[in-house]
Amino acid sequence: MNFDKIHTVYLIGIGGIGMSALARYFMMLNKKTMGYDLTETNLTKQLVDEGIRVFYNDNPDEIPIEAQNRNNSLVIYTPAIPKNNKLLTYFSNNGFKLLKRAEVLGYIANKSNTIAVAGTHGKTSISGLLSHILSSTGEKCTAFVGGIMNNYNSNFLFSGQAKFTIVEADEFDKSFLQLKPANAIISSIDADHLDIYNKLENLQKGFLEFANQIKPNGNLLIKKGLNISPEEVNKIRLYTYSADEEADIFASNIHIKNNQTYFDINMPGGKILKDLFIQLPGRINIENTVAASGMAYLLGVDEKDIRSGLSSFKGIKRRFDFLLKSERLIYMDDYAHHPKEISAMISSIREVYPDRKLTGVFQPHLFSRTKDFANEFAISLSMLDEVILLDIYPAREKPVEGISAKLIFDNINIENKIMCNLIKLIEEIEKREVDFLITIGAGNIDTLRNKIKSTLEKRL
């Protein structure tokens, strides 16, 4: 698609993490950029500060005049928007160029030297770190990341002369099949989005199809143990990575000093990058670092740039995101919303902070995911010392009869557990002696981050 003829871009769901990155991209191309979302957030406020117009009324009569010309306007929407949305209906019925977010990202990525990061979890941390490593070099990069990178306070990086474009390859709605990258990483293939795929086998087939869309002679770096073999992928170089065992690229000599993690990375050909340092704790962050560093190395990035990028990376908002850190009290916020993500996160914290009492506040995300993984969530949360379980955040879904957070709660195998709603959470935290508090989930629990932080700061 040729964006040169586009004058105005209107995004329905502009406040989403993926949509907002596209809005920033088109703003950099000097397009009139605007859009609708249901509620004002910190992210939509940032977009407005950057010159992007955001509206919270879905009345088609209030669409700005700049977006009313169907010949030079592009309308982008996210699958999270209901099909009966008034704006979506208006643009569809009036002959506008209407594309899904994934289609637009595909147009951008497929004309670039793109590195796509896929996986049911880990992709945001890996893509953010890889973007930062490449930005530490003279090459720079353009990047669409599924979280706010703390180094840049943005989910988007832009360079008109970028050698590489980094994108997250999202499996939801089979969006990643719009991509034909030059190189790719696959971090995990765990059962998720079963409302789309029905069963794990279909999800695995989707990832294999994605892998076979990598351009000839490209690199595919996958976590060791994933069910993809060299015989199943065509005309590309397949490498494995791991933080726990030998692979084509793997970590070794892992040790912790003063709550900081150090390790070596063994690269193909016998090269070892020794005594690397990252600011983020635990085994799961080592694994993500091995993936990002391994891909950077395969792309020809120098050791000094990899080392510099790792040590200066400040992480992603809501991924191992420390808001308070003291001897008396620690508060961390994390986006984990799948049982395996939660288990990996808790294990990583235990590794670095073995003597702390862990209190977790979990907000389940989606009725369908709760139905599919209620028991698995309970097992993961039982790794904590204390659990505060919130109601399900429905996102795009309508309530399902018989499905509630109680399905999880009843199977949590620790004594110190309660159910609570979001409105009363601060009150519940105020009652408790907190040592290490973690807020967990992909819903709107993050809207209380600052209130929780200020509540806890009073104790210091």
Buried (B, 14 or more C-beta within 10 A) or exposed (E): BEBEEBBBBBBBBBBBBBBBBBBBBBBBEEBBBBBBBEEEBEBBEBBEEBEBBBBEEBEBEEBEEBBEEBEBBBBBBBBBBEEEBBBBEBBBEEEBBBBBBBEBBBBBBBEBBBBBBBBBBBBBBBBBBBBBBBBBBEBBBBBBBBBBBBBBEBBBBBBEEBBBBBBBBBBBBBBBBBBBBBBBBBBBBBBBBBBBBEEBEEBBEBBBEBBBBBBEEBBBBBBBEBEBEEEEBEEBBBBBBBBBEEBBBBBEEBEBEEEEBBBBBBBEEEEEBEEBBBBBBBBBBBBBBBBBBBBBBBBEBEBEBBBBBBEBBBBBBBBBBEBBEEEEBBBBBBBBBBBBBBBBBBBBBBBBBEEBBBBBBBBBBBBBBBBBBBEBBBBBBBBBBBBBBBBBBBBEBEEBEEBBBBBBBEBBEEEEBEBBEBEEBEEBBEEEEBBBBBBBBBBBBBEBBEEBBEBBEEEE
